[in-house]
Amino acid sequence: MRIVFMGSPDFSVPALRALAAEHEVVAVYAQPPRPANRGQKETPCPVHQAALELGIPVRTPSRVRKDVAEHEAFAALDADVAVVAAYGLILPRPMLDAPRRGCLNIHASLLPRWRGAAPIHAAVLAGDAESGITIMRMEEGLDTGPMLLKEAMPLHPRITTPELHDALSAMGARMILRALAENPPEVPQPEEGATYAAKLTKADGELHWAEPAAALERRVRAMTPWPGAYFQAGGETIRVHDAIAEAGSGTPGRLLAPDLVACGEGALRLRRLQRPGRAAMEAGALLRGYSLPERL
């Protein structure tokens, strides 16, 4: 098939490579290069870099919704199908309708649960028992289109966002090949059970001690590595890379031990921390030379 691939982050790269191995990927659309790292040098996103390695032409428009010239250029690619995986831009009707088989999306949740921009983080944060991939045909609504394939995987109680990300990325690459080969019938999404996973901000990583310790543990696992879980102590922002909920009681935010904080329900054992400008380290090692305030 003649395929246009549209994606940007690491999550999308396995699908691009799988498609390029079996089909003709005539173009890749990705987010424009952006400043990165200490030197703030313009850096292509992971999909852009992978496409260059594969010798596939890359297009990086900053917007597509009202750009008629871009719509025409997209249609001129004469694609059988467009495959979209975490592209980052909303496609308008002219682009959705241009490929002969439409635009198929690799979505990292079991739709209709966790429509939106951050379904992997949301599943970990909510403590979901399962997650998975849905292959859906895109329409103008946000992740509301009919489903072609859906596959679930169980989530163990201590799963992290990076772990789930990698598992679903590989699953999505396998499933999009199957969807193209089998062309399964479309099934409308039910509205019952629909939830929305909003785009994350830095504020989503803050730990509020009045919450149950189990919820705070999930937040640490969900927000690592980005936006990162954190709390304020002595005028510093302390990053929490690992923590676990335990039994305990006390005023929320009060230290029960050097590395144990009372929460609204239970207590949170801090296991790996990072002070500003320093490397992350085991909490015990960090706290031998630095004490948290008695009340956070």
N, C-alpha and C positions, 0 to 999 in steps of 0.2 A: 504494500500500500504506500501511497504518497502521504506522508504524515508531517504536520507541523506540530512541534513540541513547544509548550509554553510552561516555563517553570523558572525558579530562581535559587532556592536554598539547597543545602546538602540532601534534604529529604527527597528531592526530585531527581537527583543524579542517577541512581540505579535504574529508574524507569527509562530515562533517556538512553542509557547504555543498552538496556535490553531491547528497546525499540530499534535502535540503530543497527543492532546485530541481526535483526530479522526483517526489517522494512527499510524503505527509503525515507529518511527524515530530510525533507527538502529545506527546512529552515527551523531555527530555534529562536523563540522570543524569550527575553530575560529582562530583569530589572537593570537599569543603567548602572555602570560602574560608579562606586561611591568611595569616599575617603575611608581608609581603614588603617588600623595599627598605629604605632607611635608617630610615624612620618606622615600620616594622613594622605598617603598616596592613593590616587584613584585606582580601585581594585575591582576587577570583574567578579560577579557573584559565582558561586560554585557551578551552576548550570552553564553559564557563559564559558567558564574555563574548560569544562568537560566537552562542550561543543567544539571549541577550538582544537582540542586534542583529537576529536573525531573528524575534523575537517568539514564541519557543517556550518553554513553561513548563519550569523547571529544578528538579530535585530533587537535594539534596546530602546524603543520609544518610551518617553516618560509618561505619556498619556495616550489613550486610544479611543475613549468614549465618543468624542465629537470630531475626531480627525478623519474627514472623508477620504483624504488621500491615503491614510493608513488603512482604512477599510478596503479601498480598491487594491492596494498593494498586497494585502492579505488574501483577497479573493483571487488575485492573479497567480498565486502559488498553486492553484488548481489542486487542492489537497482532497484526498478521500476522507480524512478525519483530522481533527486537531485534538491532541491530548494535553490536558492542562493539569499541572500538579504544583500547587502552591506558587502560582505565578505572581500574584500580588496586585494585579490590576483587574477591574471588572470589565468584562467584554460586552460590547453593545450588540444589539440584535443583528446588524449587518455582518458582524464577524461570527456570531453564533450560527448564522444560517449559511455561511459561505462554503464550508466543507460538505461534501456529498453525504457523509454520515454524521454531520454535526460536530459538536465539541464534547468530548468525554473528559470527565474530571475524576482524578484519583483523590478521594477524600478520606482523611485519616480518622474516621469514626464510623460507627454503625448508625447511619442516618435512619430517622430524623434526629437522633440524639447528637448534640454538639455540632450543629451547623455553625459556620463562622470561621474566624481566623486562627483560633488556638485550640483545636479539639484535643490534641495530645495532652497539653498541660491540663485542660479541663477534666479529662478522664482521670488523671492521677490525683488532681486536687479533690475531686469528688469521691475518691475511693471506689471507683467503678470496679465491678467484678470482671468485666470483659470490655474489650475494645475491638477494633478491626478496621477493615477497609471497605468502602463502598465505591464501586464504579458507577457513576451516574452521567446521564446526558444533561448538559448544562442548559438552563433557560435563564430568563432575566431575573428571576427571584434568587435570593442568596441561598445556594445549596438546597434548592427545593425541587430540582428536576427529577424525572423518573430514574429508577435504579435498574442497572443491568446485572450487576453481581454484588454480593455482599459476603464477606467471610469474617468470622469472629475468632478471637484468641483470648484465653483466660488471662487475667492479670494477677500476679502473686502480690501479697500484701505489702511488700517493700519495694515495688517497682518504681523506677525513676523515669523522668521524662526522657533522658537520653536513651535509656534501655528500650522504652516503648517506641520512641522515634525510629531507632534503627530496625526494630522488628517490623514495624508497619511500612517503612520505606522499602524493605525487601519484599514484603507481601504485596505492596502496590505494584512493584515492577513485574512480579509474576502474574498478578491478576489482570493487568491491562493487556498483556499478550493473550491471555485466555479470552478476554472480552472481544478483542479484535478477531480472533480466530473463530469463535463460536457465534458471535453476534446474537446473544441471548435476548429473549423478549423483555421489553421494558415493563417495570412494575411501578405504579405511582407510589410516592412516599405517603405514609399515613401522617396526619397532623397530630394524632395522639402520641405523646412522648417526645415531641419536638422541644429541644433546648438549644441555647445559643452560647457559643464560646467567643466572647469578645476579644479583640486585639489586646495584648498585654501591655501594661505600662510599668515603669519602675516601681510605682506605688503598690503593685500587686505582690511584691516580694516582702513587704514589711510584716513582721510578726507582731501580733497584738496578743498580749499575755492573757487577756480576759477570755480568749477562745479556748476550747478544749485542747489538751496536749495532742490528742490524736489528729485533730484538724491542722495543728501547727506542724506536726511531723509530715503530713501530706503536703503542706505548702512548701516545706523545704525540699521534698523530693520532686515536687511539680515545678518549682521555679529555678532549680539548679540545672544548667549553668546560667540561664538568662530568664528573667531579669535579675535573678539571685535573691535568696532569702536573707533578711538582715534585721538587726535591731539597733537601737541607739544606746550607747553606754559611755558615760563620762565625756560627752561631746564627740565621740567617734561613732562611725557606722561600722558595726561588726558584721561581717558576712558569715552565714551559717551554711556550710557545705554538707553537713550530715548531722542528723539528730534523731532521737527515738523517744516515743512516748513511754512514760513509766507511771507507776502509782506514786502518789504524793499529794499533799494538801497544804495550802497556805495562801496568803494573799497573792493574787496574780502579779507576777513580776518580781516576787521576792526570791532570793537565792535560798534554796534548801541545802545546797552543797556548792562548792566552787563551780561546778559545771551542771547543776540541776536547778531549773527555774520552775517555780510554782505557776500553774495556769488556772484558767477558769474551772477546769476539771482535769485532775491528774497533774503531771509535771513533765517537762521536756528536758531530756538529757542531751546536752550539747556535746557532739562527738568530734566535729572538725570545724575549725573557725579560721577567720582571716581578718587581721587588722588592716586598716588603710595603708597602702604602699608596701605591704609585707606579703610573704608567701602564705598560702593556706597550710595549716598544720593541725595535728591531733590536738584536741582541746586540752588534754592533760599537760602536753608540752607547752602550749601557749600560756596556760594559766599558772605555770610555775614561775613565770617572770612578770605576770600581769594579772591583776585581780579585777574582776568585775565589781561594780558597785553592789551593795547589799540589796538595793531595790532598783530594778530596771524600768 
